[in-house]
């Protein structure tokens, strides 16, 4: 979707020609697309952080004598 033209089922529509309700729905879709992208971005960050903690645990368990740094 671009700002003024969207594609629905391989057909282009000008948002400027939409009713108020249709424009509202487009705005909702755009907002949700951004929120989904943000959540995916944050999920990637959380996954990397979790993996680092797993690696830290593995390293501390496998360290000789179980000594901490």
N, C-alpha and C positions, 0 to 999 in steps of 0.2 A: 504494500500500500504506500502510495505517495501522499502528499498533503491534499492534492486536489483531485486526483484520479485514483480509483481503486479497481481491482479486478475481482469479479465474482463469477465463478464458473466460466473462466476464460473470456469474459466480456468486460469491457472497460465502462466505468460509470464516473461521471463528474460529481464529486461530493457537493459542489455548489448547487446542483440541481435537486438534491435530496430534500426531503421534508425535515422539519425540526427534529422529529423523532428519529429519523434515519441518521441525521448528523449526530444526535446524542449517542446512538448505538455505535457509530464509527468512533466517536470519542472514547467510549467505554472500551472498545476493542483495542484501540491504540494505547490506552492507559494500562490495560491488562497485559499487552505485549511487553511493555516496558517493565512492569512488575515481574513478569515471568523471567525476563532477561536478568533482572537484578537478583532474583532468588537463585537462578542458576549460577550466577557469578559468586554469590555468597556460599552456595553449596560447594563450589570448587575450592574456595578458601578453607571451608571447614574440613573438607576431605583431606587437603594437604596438611592442615594443622593436626588432624587426628592421626594421620600416618606418621607424622613426626613424633608424636607422643608414643605411638606403638614402637617406633624405632628406638626411642629413648628407653622404653621399658625393656625391650629385647637386649639392648646394650648393657643395661644395668644388671639384668639377670644373668647374662652370660659373662660378665666381668669376673675375673678371678677374685675369690674371697668375698664377692658381693659388696665390695667397697664403693662408696659414693665418691663423687668428685669433691 
